[in-house]
Amino acid sequence: MAYKKINKKDVEILRSICGNDRVFYGDEINEDFGRDELAEIKRMPEVLVEPQCTKEVSKVMKYAYENNIPITPRGQGTGLVGGSVAIHGGIMLNMSKMNKILELDEENLTLTVEPGVLLMEISKFVEEHDLLYPPDPGEKSATIAGNINTNAGGMRAVKYGVTRDYVRGLEVVLPNGEIMEIGGKVVKNSSGYSFKDLIVGSEGTLGVVTKAILRLVPLPKKTLSLLIPFKDLETAIETVPKIIKSKAIPTAIEFMVRDTIIAAEEFLGKQFPDNSSSAYLLLTFDGNSKEEVERAYETVAHICLQEGALDVYISETQERQEAIWSARGAFLEAIKASTTEIDECDVVVPRNKVAEFIKYTDELQHQFNIRIRSFGHAGDGNLHVYILRDDLSEEEWKNQLNEVMDCMYKRAKELRGQVSGEHGIGFAKKNFLNDSLGGSYLELMKGIKSVFDPKNILNPGKVCQ
Amino acid sequence: MAYKKINKKDVEILRSICGNDRVFYGDEINEDFGRDELAEIKRMPEVLVEPQCTKEVSKVMKYAYENNIPITPRGQGTGLVGGSVAIHGGIMLNMSKMNKILELDEENLTLTVEPGVLLMEISKFVEEHDLLYPPDPGEKSATIAGNINTNAGGMRAVKYGVTRDYVRGLEVVLPNGEIMEIGGKVVKNSSGYSFKDLIVGSEGTLGVVTKAILRLVPLPKKTLSLLIPFKDLETAIETVPKIIKSKAIPTAIEFMVRDTIIAAEEFLGKQFPDNSSSAYLLLTFDGNSKEEVERAYETVAHICLQEGALDVYISETQERQEAIWSARGAFLEAIKASTTEIDECDVVVPRNKVAEFIKYTDELQHQFNIRIRSFGHAGDGNLHVYILRDDLSEEEWKNQLNEVMDCMYKRAKELRGQVSGEHGIGFAKKNFLNDSLGGSYLELMKGIKSVFDPKNILNPGKVCQ
């Protein structure tokens, strides 16, 4: 389908909807809006619009729909798979200016927010009210709607689940401009097909999220982190299913290797509490009393030592825990800074297959003579594996990357894993999704996309197209 | 669309797929298969088939698809809205014979089951392994696939969430007979639109569940129940948002009134621990230590007494707790046994609107001079309200019932509630769903239904049609 190109008349109309100072055309658009965090996929939108309310989103969408103009919603652009890149040009909706926290309802334990509120703002706000919004992805400057659209998981999924589990209601603008309320503050809902769950994880292809009602939980009174060194990564990771089997449920179980820690130390200019061992597990526990947390971590520390851990470092103070976790939060940036270009693979496999997968990526490193760095969520099976370009030529890089990626996604499928644990499919991972799920699944997805967006104007060319 | 009527040749072919002794035709079919638990909607299937494996389901489905025969999946028939009644005749798939527990995976904390395994079998099996499958609907003899199809919630939703939150993967037979694997043992998943969540709660209209991978959690070591009498229901229910706001999270908060308790005592022939007060809250707490559970219940007991509770009865032993909860589990049967016919309303409202809604049903009771009984999940806002026919004539009953239902669903919508918290829409609640969600939502649902089932053969006439 041929899309309409934006002309000055379109810009005038968009300005009449949103005001002169919130519509940017051509060269007025900052280059950042032409890419996401990985910058692998690039394309500038023709016009950038910054709506301030749902009605404006609705009007812009209606105009795009009636005039066959592609329209791409974007939050903070922290994605890694090109999901928020306007690959067909057209209108970009910068949703990050709709960024108000609208209501904290302590009787229903919900927080109502606009789409552009940042994750770090949400956690700060609710924690001041002794509440917790459990999803905790590494990228704290992402918007909540970005998290909803990728169904982001983060560190605490082991105990608390993912973004999907904390969305109770949504307000969404459909491709034709209609505003739809979905779900609400209700705890249960069996009233027709769950559009809430269809929108969560749909990467802005079915509707534009303009409001979200989030579920909160009481803030645990006590948290504690364990940093546990191992002689090698395999031993570390093979301990995780034993922890799960022991029925102690940590809040988070991350794995990391010395190379990554050193890169983070250099990047942040700060020392990590220990970097003498080649691999580590980092665990967090939370609960409402010292005894409860202690009981859980003692069991786990015991298992780790039995399985060959070299030591167990306990961090009880908030400062020490923040030091460790801020290093963990900087891993991606640190790896990026250590090379010329990177690409990533965000597969999720059953928890007891993580060791096997990581061992395989190590083999690939040697087989293809390319640097591969990984870290991730050992406790929930979601791995973040980065392939580093270093000094490869453009052609070598593309070829090597494709082959390595192919190998990794194939192995993930063999292990009954999925293409993406939390970063989504966007533009970059479409072929791998197709290979993984198969034709019928893709056809059904395309069918659903057509039901919501018959003119294919909303974030076209993503996920299943 | 005109469906094909079943003839002897069809029966022969179905017998060649499933064997002679698992295909029942015409008068051979037990009358139970013509209705569900409420028996309000009645229609016999033309042929009843009892598949024993996914391949048989697939072959039967393919035959139905190719020959334009309606096909209705059914578990134990414990539904209340006609969802499993073959309202267009055709084939009924009795899925309750596929009832094996296939695998407990303690490293991934998952249980893989066939669709016909009963809820009570699952809880018994996993508890023997020190694990818990948290969803806990009152009807323990329902099948797991029935629970998945209605996204059943049950008592423990306050703390643990609903069935949706405990389904990790599904095997589904699509209307054209194709077998599709969805999700898996993975904890996170952002790989395309979530068909897992689309199937959960779709009431057998998009695909037939032939296998499910369920998420388990460690069994809490300690549970305790509180039975708290109040002078009236309003005082009892108005206490609940205060409990939630206190950040103590009970596992369950149920409300009940004396009339219902007395009906249950008569029905079971057993005494309830107390029936001297007009209203009660029943709460459960769980945790891993006595101290943890005690700390939580003491806070809550204190709040209740402050808000006017007359006493606090603590049940710590398993026997005492079972006595109370088995009475709770018999409420629906007891109400049914106390009159000639009943119909129900299963709305869910925000937790702080429950008192208002219950007060309104009491007004309706006087306004329409009809008996209304309710109990339900005060902690999650999901109410089970029953309208009793008593000695009304058929015509009076239908008229009164329609008006009362209309009033209740209207008020639920005003309170920003939803039509069904956990029983689903089936056949009986379609008009109310339409009124509640509006035309566009329904059109999108119909669109999705067409994508999965273009010939509209799978459980036709339900939910959105």
Chai-1 contact restraints between the chains, C-beta under 6 A:
chainA,res_idxA,chainB,res_idxB,connection_type,confidence,min_distance_angstrom,max_distance_angstrom,comment,restraint_id
A,E106,B,K245,contact,1.0,0.0,6.0,A-B,restraint_1
A,E107,B,P241,contact,1.0,0.0,6.0,A-B,restraint_2
A,E107,B,K245,contact,1.0,0.0,6.0,A-B,restraint_3
A,E107,B,N352,contact,1.0,0.0,6.0,A-B,restraint_4
A,N108,B,P350,contact,1.0,0.0,6.0,A-B,restraint_5
A,N108,B,R351,contact,1.0,0.0,6.0,A-B,restraint_6
A,N108,B,N352,contact,1.0,0.0,6.0,A-B,restraint_7
A,L109,B,I244,contact,1.0,0.0,6.0,A-B,restraint_8
A,T150,B,S190,contact,1.0,0.0,6.0,A-B,restraint_9
A,N151,B,S190,contact,1.0,0.0,6.0,A-B,restraint_10
A,G153,B,K188,contact,1.0,0.0,6.0,A-B,restraint_11
A,A157,B,V187,contact,1.0,0.0,6.0,A-B,restraint_12
A,A157,B,K188,contact,1.0,0.0,6.0,A-B,restraint_13
A,V162,B,K188,contact,1.0,0.0,6.0,A-B,restraint_14
A,D165,B,D165,contact,1.0,0.0,6.0,A-B,restraint_15
A,E178,B,S440,contact,1.0,0.0,6.0,A-B,restraint_16
A,G184,B,R416,contact,1.0,0.0,6.0,A-B,restraint_17
A,K185,B,P350,contact,1.0,0.0,6.0,A-B,restraint_18
A,V186,B,V348,contact,1.0,0.0,6.0,A-B,restraint_19
A,V186,B,G381,contact,1.0,0.0,6.0,A-B,restraint_20
A,V186,B,Q418,contact,1.0,0.0,6.0,A-B,restraint_21
A,V187,B,A157,contact,1.0,0.0,6.0,A-B,restraint_22
A,V187,B,D380,contact,1.0,0.0,6.0,A-B,restraint_23
A,V187,B,G381,contact,1.0,0.0,6.0,A-B,restraint_24
A,K188,B,G153,contact,1.0,0.0,6.0,A-B,restraint_25
A,K188,B,A157,contact,1.0,0.0,6.0,A-B,restraint_26
A,K188,B,V162,contact,1.0,0.0,6.0,A-B,restraint_27
A,K188,B,V348,contact,1.0,0.0,6.0,A-B,restraint_28
A,K188,B,D380,contact,1.0,0.0,6.0,A-B,restraint_29
A,K188,B,N382,contact,1.0,0.0,6.0,A-B,restraint_30
A,K188,B,G421,contact,1.0,0.0,6.0,A-B,restraint_31
A,K188,B,E422,contact,1.0,0.0,6.0,A-B,restraint_32
A,N189,B,Q418,contact,1.0,0.0,6.0,A-B,restraint_33
A,S190,B,T150,contact,1.0,0.0,6.0,A-B,restraint_34
A,S190,B,N151,contact,1.0,0.0,6.0,A-B,restraint_35
A,S190,B,G201,contact,1.0,0.0,6.0,A-B,restraint_36
A,S190,B,S420,contact,1.0,0.0,6.0,A-B,restraint_37
A,S190,B,E422,contact,1.0,0.0,6.0,A-B,restraint_38
A,S190,B,G424,contact,1.0,0.0,6.0,A-B,restraint_39
A,S191,B,Q418,contact,1.0,0.0,6.0,A-B,restraint_40
A,S191,B,V419,contact,1.0,0.0,6.0,A-B,restraint_41
A,S191,B,S420,contact,1.0,0.0,6.0,A-B,restraint_42
A,G192,B,L433,contact,1.0,0.0,6.0,A-B,restraint_43
A,G192,B,M445,contact,1.0,0.0,6.0,A-B,restraint_44
A,Y193,B,S202,contact,1.0,0.0,6.0,A-B,restraint_45
A,Y193,B,M445,contact,1.0,0.0,6.0,A-B,restraint_46
A,Y193,B,I448,contact,1.0,0.0,6.0,A-B,restraint_47
A,S194,B,D197,contact,1.0,0.0,6.0,A-B,restraint_48
A,S194,B,G201,contact,1.0,0.0,6.0,A-B,restraint_49
A,D197,B,S194,contact,1.0,0.0,6.0,A-B,restraint_50
A,D197,B,D197,contact,1.0,0.0,6.0,A-B,restraint_51
A,G201,B,S190,contact,1.0,0.0,6.0,A-B,restraint_52
A,G201,B,S194,contact,1.0,0.0,6.0,A-B,restraint_53
A,S202,B,Y193,contact,1.0,0.0,6.0,A-B,restraint_54
A,P218,B,K247,contact,1.0,0.0,6.0,A-B,restraint_55
A,P241,B,E107,contact,1.0,0.0,6.0,A-B,restraint_56
A,K245,B,E106,contact,1.0,0.0,6.0,A-B,restraint_57
A,K245,B,E107,contact,1.0,0.0,6.0,A-B,restraint_58
A,K247,B,P218,contact,1.0,0.0,6.0,A-B,restraint_59
A,E292,B,E292,contact,1.0,0.0,6.0,A-B,restraint_60
A,V348,B,V186,contact,1.0,0.0,6.0,A-B,restraint_61
A,V348,B,K188,contact,1.0,0.0,6.0,A-B,restraint_62
A,P350,B,N108,contact,1.0,0.0,6.0,A-B,restraint_63
A,P350,B,K185,contact,1.0,0.0,6.0,A-B,restraint_64
A,R351,B,N108,contact,1.0,0.0,6.0,A-B,restraint_65
A,N352,B,E107,contact,1.0,0.0,6.0,A-B,restraint_66
A,N352,B,N108,contact,1.0,0.0,6.0,A-B,restraint_67
A,D380,B,V187,contact,1.0,0.0,6.0,A-B,restraint_68
A,D380,B,K188,contact,1.0,0.0,6.0,A-B,restraint_69
A,G381,B,V186,contact,1.0,0.0,6.0,A-B,restraint_70
A,G381,B,V187,contact,1.0,0.0,6.0,A-B,restraint_71
A,N382,B,K188,contact,1.0,0.0,6.0,A-B,restraint_72
A,R416,B,G184,contact,1.0,0.0,6.0,A-B,restraint_73
A,Q418,B,V186,contact,1.0,0.0,6.0,A-B,restraint_74
A,Q418,B,N189,contact,1.0,0.0,6.0,A-B,restraint_75
A,Q418,B,S191,contact,1.0,0.0,6.0,A-B,restraint_76
A,V419,B,S191,contact,1.0,0.0,6.0,A-B,restraint_77
A,S420,B,S190,contact,1.0,0.0,6.0,A-B,restraint_78
A,S420,B,S191,contact,1.0,0.0,6.0,A-B,restraint_79
A,G421,B,K188,contact,1.0,0.0,6.0,A-B,restraint_80
A,E422,B,K188,contact,1.0,0.0,6.0,A-B,restraint_81
A,E422,B,S190,contact,1.0,0.0,6.0,A-B,restraint_82
A,G424,B,S190,contact,1.0,0.0,6.0,A-B,restraint_83
A,L433,B,S191,contact,1.0,0.0,6.0,A-B,restraint_84
A,L433,B,G192,contact,1.0,0.0,6.0,A-B,restraint_85
A,S440,B,E178,contact,1.0,0.0,6.0,A-B,restraint_86
A,L444,B,V451,contact,1.0,0.0,6.0,A-B,restraint_87
A,M445,B,G192,contact,1.0,0.0,6.0,A-B,restraint_88
A,M445,B,Y193,contact,1.0,0.0,6.0,A-B,restraint_89
A,G447,B,V451,contact,1.0,0.0,6.0,A-B,restraint_90
A,I448,B,Y193,contact,1.0,0.0,6.0,A-B,restraint_91
A,I448,B,I448,contact,1.0,0.0,6.0,A-B,restraint_92
A,I448,B,V451,contact,1.0,0.0,6.0,A-B,restraint_93
A,V451,B,L444,contact,1.0,0.0,6.0,A-B,restraint_94
A,V451,B,G447,contact,1.0,0.0,6.0,A-B,restraint_95
A,V451,B,I448,contact,1.0,0.0,6.0,A-B,restraint_96
